[in-house]
Amino acid sequence: MSGALMRVTRLVPWRASAIRNWPIWTLPRWLTIYVLAVIVADLAAIAVAAQATTFSAHNLALFGLLLGCTAAAVEMTKKAGEQGGIMTDVQSVWELPVAILLPPFYALVIPIARVSLSQWRVRRAPVYRRVFTAAMTGLCYGAASVTFHGLSGLMPRGPDGALSRGTVWTLLVIVAVLVKWVLNTAFPIVAVKGSDRTANIRKAFFTSDAIYNDVAENCAAILVTFAVAGIPLLALVALPVVGLLQRSHSHVKLVSDARSDSKTGLLNAATWERESAAEVARAVRTESPLAIAMLDIDKFKVVNDTYGHLVGDQVLKEIANTLNTLLRDYDLAGRFGGEEFALLLPQTRAVDALRIAERVRANIASLSIIAAGTTGGERVQVTVSIGVAALDSGSKRELSELLAAADAALYRAKAGGRDQVQMISTTRGLSAVSGPGTGAGRDASDHPDTPSVFRRAQGS
């Protein structure tokens, strides 16, 4: 007995230590509480639904059929994997029929099977993320199922109401889909904002491509629900069609990857130049103001040599996040290569471009980046030099000329001591400098409120 007690006392501290080392405890405290609360809520919902469910052979057979289709869909995503930790799938096509045609218990548990299969067959991710995904998705479909079944009493009765009954049934399915979509969007938004307060929610969840894909997936799910409600085996016929929808999702991801820089998520150099050339041509044609800024990280090689390239990549991502936060929706930000970034600012006068560039410079200078892997969480601070070229309304210039002017202004900023903004106006022969040591001055072009110092350009 004493030997068994000793083994237990040895085992308990080991298990306690293993639990303390779970990655979930590294999250911000409120986010950890949020994740655990969602998981507990899902488990409680499953327990309540299980007690209220009467299991029948028909329901179990239909659930098995749709679960098999879900497994086949997971296998379809195996080759594509999860880029950036996100799997672009179309599981709603199979899980919505479960929520509509079966009691809520089945809707709550089917995501558990799907997520477990993804962990085993596609990609191993931190377990708490998988569990949170399963719980979040289960609550979404559970809410959709409760909504549909709770409102099903509104359907007309009697033999003469077949047409109206079908219409009401369809409307109830659409309402259930909307409930699911709202919750399925709200849950991850809270989690994303909790892990990264600078995250751009609109770009992450509400781009035109993302909304179109959601609509297409939900429409396909409604059609499959109709088909399976009449003839369950039609689910097998729908499998190839769903495969095509899955490929269209992958195509959108490939197009996005072809446009984006892999480290920062900003536009890559080729895409930025192509889209910027079109914007410059439009500005010239419509005689609208426009500006371009070239941004270079000061002494970035020192950061890489001191802390390593992983910390250097972390700096690039933080700067990209800052740009996404500060710039307007129609501005274009791209990584030009190495530590250099390019910004295109449509409908922006020279004085406003300088203000935007100075705000970017100041926000980056105030960043305090925790260097991953360093003892004590050492903080890295970086500054940037920015060169701005302004195309005032009525000017006839091309992108290459603006880039050359912005590059010359950037060179001036570097030569002038770094951590500052230099600007050249390509039409009025003006230059300006802005930075922590320049103070406030008067604008030679009658803009007394500008925080920069303007002067006539000499030979620029």
C-alpha positions in Angstrom: 0.0 0.0 0.0 2.8 2.4 0.9 4.5 1.6 -2.5 1.3 2.5 -4.3 1.0 5.7 -2.4 4.5 6.7 -3.2 3.8 6.1 -6.9 0.7 8.3 -6.7 2.5 11.1 -5.0 5.2 11.0 -7.6 2.7 11.0 -10.4 0.5 13.9 -9.2 3.3 16.6 -9.2 4.4 15.4 -12.7 0.9 15.8 -14.0 0.5 19.2 -12.3 3.7 20.3 -14.0 2.6 19.0 -17.4 -0.7 21.0 -17.0 1.2 24.2 -16.1 3.2 23.8 -19.3 0.1 23.8 -21.6 0.4 26.5 -24.2 -3.0 27.9 -23.3 -1.5 29.5 -20.1 0.7 31.7 -22.3 -2.3 33.6 -23.6 -3.4 36.8 -22.0 -5.4 36.0 -18.9 -8.8 37.2 -20.2 -8.3 35.3 -23.5 -7.5 32.1 -21.5 -10.7 32.6 -19.5 -12.6 33.3 -22.8 -11.3 30.1 -24.4 -12.1 28.0 -21.4 -15.6 29.5 -21.0 -16.5 28.6 -24.6 -15.3 25.0 -24.1 -17.2 24.7 -20.8 -20.3 26.2 -22.4 -20.1 23.6 -25.2 -19.7 20.7 -22.8 -22.6 21.9 -20.8 -24.8 22.3 -23.9 -23.9 18.7 -25.0 -24.8 17.3 -21.7 -28.2 19.1 -21.6 -28.9 18.2 -25.3 -28.0 14.5 -24.7 -30.6 14.2 -21.9 -33.3 15.8 -24.1 -32.6 13.6 -27.2 -34.3 10.4 -28.1 -32.0 8.4 -30.2 -33.4 6.5 -33.2 -31.9 4.2 -35.9 -33.0 6.7 -38.6 -31.3 9.6 -37.0 -28.1 7.7 -36.3 -28.0 6.4 -39.9 -28.4 9.9 -41.3 -25.8 11.3 -38.9 -23.4 8.5 -39.9 -24.0 9.3 -43.6 -23.3 13.0 -43.1 -20.3 12.3 -40.9 -18.9 10.1 -43.6 -19.2 13.0 -46.1 -17.5 15.3 -43.6 -14.6 12.8 -43.3 -14.3 12.7 -47.1 -14.2 16.5 -47.2 -11.4 16.5 -44.6 -9.5 14.1 -46.8 -9.9 16.5 -49.7 -8.2 19.2 -47.7 -5.3 17.0 -46.7 -3.1 17.9 -49.7 -3.8 21.6 -49.4 -3.2 21.5 -45.6 -3.6 24.6 -43.5 -1.7 27.7 -44.7 -0.9 30.0 -41.8 -2.7 27.6 -39.4 -6.1 28.1 -41.2 -7.9 25.5 -43.1 -10.2 26.8 -45.8 -12.9 24.1 -45.9 -16.6 23.9 -46.8 -17.7 21.8 -43.8 -20.9 23.8 -43.4 -22.2 22.0 -46.4 -22.4 18.8 -44.3 -22.9 20.2 -40.9 -25.8 22.5 -41.6 -28.0 19.5 -42.7 -27.2 17.9 -39.3 -28.3 21.0 -37.5 -31.6 21.3 -39.5 -32.6 17.6 -39.9 -31.5 16.2 -36.6 -31.9 17.2 -32.9 -29.4 19.8 -31.5 -27.3 17.1 -29.8 -25.9 15.9 -33.2 -25.1 19.5 -34.3 -23.1 20.0 -31.1 -21.0 16.9 -31.5 -20.3 16.7 -35.2 -17.6 19.4 -35.1 -15.7 17.4 -32.5 -15.4 14.4 -34.9 -14.4 16.7 -37.8 -11.8 18.7 -35.8 -10.3 15.5 -34.3 -10.0 14.0 -37.8 -8.3 17.3 -39.0 -5.8 17.0 -36.1 -5.0 13.4 -37.0 -5.0 13.5 -40.8 -4.2 17.1 -41.9 -2.0 19.0 -39.4 -1.2 18.8 -35.8 -2.0 22.1 -34.0 -2.0 23.1 -30.3 -4.7 21.0 -28.7 -6.4 23.9 -27.0 -6.9 25.6 -30.4 -8.5 22.5 -31.8 -10.7 22.1 -28.7 -11.7 25.7 -28.9 -12.5 25.4 -32.6 -14.7 22.4 -32.0 -16.5 24.0 -29.1 -17.0 27.3 -30.9 -18.3 25.6 -34.0 -20.5 23.3 -32.0 -22.2 26.2 -30.2 -22.8 27.9 -33.5 -24.5 24.9 -35.1 -26.3 24.1 -31.8 -27.7 27.6 -31.8 -28.8 27.2 -35.4 -30.4 23.9 -34.6 -32.3 25.3 -31.6 -33.4 28.3 -33.7 -34.8 26.1 -36.5 -36.5 23.6 -34.3 -37.8 26.2 -31.9 -39.5 28.1 -34.8 -40.7 25.0 -36.6 -44.1 25.4 -35.0 -44.7 28.4 -37.3 -45.0 26.1 -40.3 -48.6 25.8 -41.5 -50.4 22.5 -41.0 -52.8 20.6 -43.2 -52.7 19.1 -46.8 -53.5 22.5 -48.5 -50.5 24.3 -47.2 -47.7 22.4 -49.0 -46.4 25.4 -50.9 -46.6 27.8 -48.0 -45.1 25.1 -45.7 -42.1 24.8 -48.1 -41.7 28.5 -48.2 -41.7 28.9 -44.4 -39.4 25.9 -44.0 -36.9 27.6 -46.4 -37.1 30.9 -44.5 -36.5 29.1 -41.2 -33.4 27.4 -42.7 -32.1 30.8 -43.8 -32.7 32.3 -40.4 -30.8 29.4 -38.8 -27.9 30.0 -41.3 -27.8 33.7 -40.3 -27.7 32.8 -36.6 -24.8 30.4 -37.3 -22.9 32.9 -39.5 -23.2 35.7 -36.9 -21.9 33.5 -34.1 -19.3 31.9 -36.2 -18.0 35.4 -37.1 -18.2 36.8 -33.6 -16.4 34.0 -31.7 -13.2 34.2 -33.7 -13.2 38.0 -33.8 -13.1 38.1 -30.0 -10.2 35.5 -30.0 -8.2 37.3 -32.7 -8.6 40.7 -31.1 -7.6 39.1 -27.8 -4.4 37.7 -29.2 -3.5 40.7 -31.4 -5.2 44.1 -30.6 -3.7 45.5 -33.8 -5.3 43.0 -36.1 -7.4 44.4 -38.9 -10.7 42.7 -38.5 -12.2 44.1 -41.7 -9.4 42.7 -43.8 -9.4 39.4 -41.9 -13.2 38.7 -42.0 -15.0 41.1 -44.2 -13.2 41.3 -47.5 -15.3 40.8 -50.7 -13.7 37.4 -51.3 -14.4 36.2 -47.8 -18.0 37.3 -47.8 -18.6 35.8 -51.3 -17.1 32.5 -50.1 -19.3 32.5 -47.0 -22.4 33.1 -49.1 -21.5 30.4 -51.7 -20.8 27.9 -48.9 -24.0 28.6 -47.1 -26.1 28.5 -50.3 -24.6 25.1 -51.1 -25.3 24.0 -47.6 -29.0 25.0 -47.9 -29.3 23.1 -51.2 -27.7 20.0 -49.8 -30.0 20.2 -46.8 -33.0 20.3 -49.2 -31.7 17.3 -51.1 -30.9 15.2 -48.0 -34.3 16.0 -46.4 -35.9 14.3 -49.4 -33.4 11.6 -50.4 -30.5 11.1 -47.9 -28.3 9.3 -50.5 -28.2 12.5 -52.6 -25.5 13.5 -50.1 -23.1 11.1 -52.0 -24.1 12.7 -55.3 -23.2 16.2 -53.8 -19.7 15.1 -52.8 -18.0 15.9 -56.2 -19.8 19.3 -56.4 -18.6 20.2 -52.9 -15.1 19.1 -54.0 -15.3 21.8 -56.8 -16.4 24.4 -54.2 -13.4 23.4 -52.1 -11.1 23.9 -55.0 -12.6 27.4 -55.6 -11.7 28.3 -52.0 -8.2 27.0 -52.6 -8.0 29.1 -55.8 -8.9 32.3 -53.9 -6.1 31.4 -51.4 -3.6 30.9 -54.2 -4.5 34.2 -55.8 -4.2 36.0 -52.5 -0.8 34.3 -51.9 0.4 35.4 -55.3 -0.4 39.0 -54.4 1.0 39.0 -50.9 4.4 39.0 -49.3 4.7 35.8 -47.2 6.4 37.4 -44.2 4.2 40.5 -43.7 1.0 39.9 -45.6 1.4 43.2 -47.4 1.3 43.4 -51.2 4.5 42.0 -52.7 6.6 44.3 -54.9 5.2 43.2 -58.2 1.6 43.6 -57.2 2.3 46.9 -55.5 4.0 48.3 -58.6 1.2 47.1 -60.9 -1.6 48.5 -58.8 0.3 51.7 -58.0 0.9 52.3 -61.7 -2.8 52.1 -62.4 -3.5 54.6 -59.5 -0.9 57.0 -60.7 -2.3 56.9 -64.2 -5.8 57.5 -62.8 -4.6 60.5 -60.7 -2.9 62.0 -63.8 -6.0 61.5 -65.9 -8.4 63.0 -63.3 -5.9 65.6 -62.1 -6.1 64.4 -58.5 -3.3 64.6 -55.9 -1.4 61.5 -54.9 1.8 60.7 -52.9 4.2 57.9 -52.6 6.4 57.0 -49.6 9.4 54.8 -49.4 10.1 53.5 -45.9 13.4 51.8 -44.7 14.2 50.4 -41.3 17.2 52.0 -39.8 20.1 49.7 -39.0 18.0 46.6 -39.6 21.2 44.5 -40.1 22.2 45.2 -36.5 18.8 43.8 -35.4 19.4 40.6 -37.4 23.0 40.2 -36.2 22.1 40.9 -32.6 18.9 39.0 -32.1 18.7 36.7 -35.1 16.6 36.6 -38.3 13.5 35.3 -36.4 13.4 38.5 -34.4 14.0 40.4 -37.6 11.0 38.8 -39.2 9.0 39.7 -36.0 10.0 43.3 -36.5 8.8 43.2 -40.1 5.5 41.8 -39.1 5.0 44.5 -36.4 5.8 47.3 -38.8 3.3 45.7 -41.3 0.6 45.6 -38.6 1.3 49.3 -37.8 0.9 50.2 -41.4 -2.4 48.3 -41.7 -3.6 50.1 -38.6 -2.7 53.6 -39.6 -3.4 53.6 -43.3 -6.7 54.2 -45.0 -8.6 51.4 -46.7 -7.7 52.6 -50.2 -4.0 53.2 -49.5 -1.6 50.6 -50.8 1.2 49.2 -48.6 3.7 46.8 -50.0 7.0 45.2 -49.0 9.6 46.2 -51.6 12.2 43.7 -50.4 14.5 43.3 -47.4 13.7 46.1 -44.9 12.1 48.5 -47.4 8.4 49.2 -47.7 6.4 51.3 -50.2 3.2 53.2 -49.6 0.9 54.7 -52.2 -1.5 57.4 -50.9 -4.3 58.3 -53.4 -6.2 61.6 -53.0 -3.4 63.0 -50.8 -1.8 66.4 -51.0 1.8 67.0 -50.2 1.2 68.4 -46.8 -1.2 65.6 -45.9 1.3 62.9 -47.1 3.9 64.4 -44.9 1.5 64.2 -41.9 0.7 60.5 -42.6 4.4 59.6 -43.0 5.3 61.4 -39.8 2.5 59.6 -38.0 3.8 56.3 -39.3 7.4 57.2 -38.3 6.3 58.2 -34.8 4.2 55.0 -34.2 7.0 52.7 -35.3 9.5 54.5 -33.1 7.2 54.0 -30.1 6.9 50.2 -30.7 8.5 48.0 -28.1 8.8 44.5 -29.6 9.5 41.6 -27.2 12.3 39.6 -28.8 11.1 35.9 -28.8 13.6 33.5 -27.3 15.6 36.1 -25.3 16.1 35.8 -21.6 13.8 38.0 -19.7 11.8 39.1 -22.7 14.3 41.6 -24.0 12.6 44.5 -26.0 13.7 45.7 -29.4 13.0 49.2 -30.6 13.5 50.3 -34.2 13.2 53.5 -36.1 12.5 54.1 -39.8 13.5 56.7 -42.4 10.8 57.8 -44.9 11.1 59.5 -48.2 7.9 61.0 -49.7 7.2 62.3 -53.2 4.0 64.2 -53.9 2.2 64.4 -57.2 0.0 67.5 -57.0 -3.2 67.8 -59.0 -2.5 68.7 -62.7 0.9 67.2 -62.7 2.0 64.7 -65.5 4.2 62.1 -63.9 4.7 58.3 -64.1 5.2 55.9 -61.3 8.9 55.5 -62.0 9.5 59.2 -61.6 7.6 59.3 -58.3 9.6 56.3 -57.1 12.9 58.0 -58.0 11.9 61.2 -56.2 10.7 59.2 -53.1 14.0 57.2 -53.1 16.0 60.5 -53.3 14.0 61.8 -50.3 14.7 58.6 -48.4 18.4 58.9 -49.1 18.2 62.5 -47.7 16.5 61.1 -44.6 19.2 58.5 -44.1 22.0 61.0 -44.6 20.3 63.5 -42.3 20.5 61.3 -39.3 17.7 58.7 -39.8 14.4 58.4 -37.9 12.9 61.3 -39.9 10.7 62.0 -42.9 12.0 63.9 -46.0 9.7 64.9 -48.8 10.0 66.2 -52.4 7.1 67.7 -54.3 7.6 66.8 -58.0 5.6 69.8 -59.2 6.3 72.8 -57.0 10.0 72.3 -56.3 9.4 72.0 -52.5 11.1 69.7 -50.0 10.3 69.1 -46.4 11.8 67.4 -43.4 9.9 66.0 -40.4 11.1 64.1 -37.4 11.7 64.2 -33.6 14.3 66.9 -33.8 12.8 69.2 -36.4 10.1 70.9 -34.4 7.3 72.8 -36.0 7.8 75.3 -38.8 5.9 77.2 -41.4 4.9 75.8 -44.8 6.3 77.7 -47.8 3.2 76.7 -49.7 0.8 78.5 -47.3 -0.1 75.6 -45.0 0.7 77.2 -41.6 -0.7 74.2 -39.7 1.8 71.6 -40.9 4.2 70.2 -38.4 7.1 70.2 -40.8 9.7 72.5 -42.1 9.4 73.2 -45.9 12.0 74.8 -48.1 12.7 75.3 -51.7 14.5 72.2 -53.1 18.0 72.8 -54.3 18.6 70.7 -57.4 15.9 68.1 -56.7 
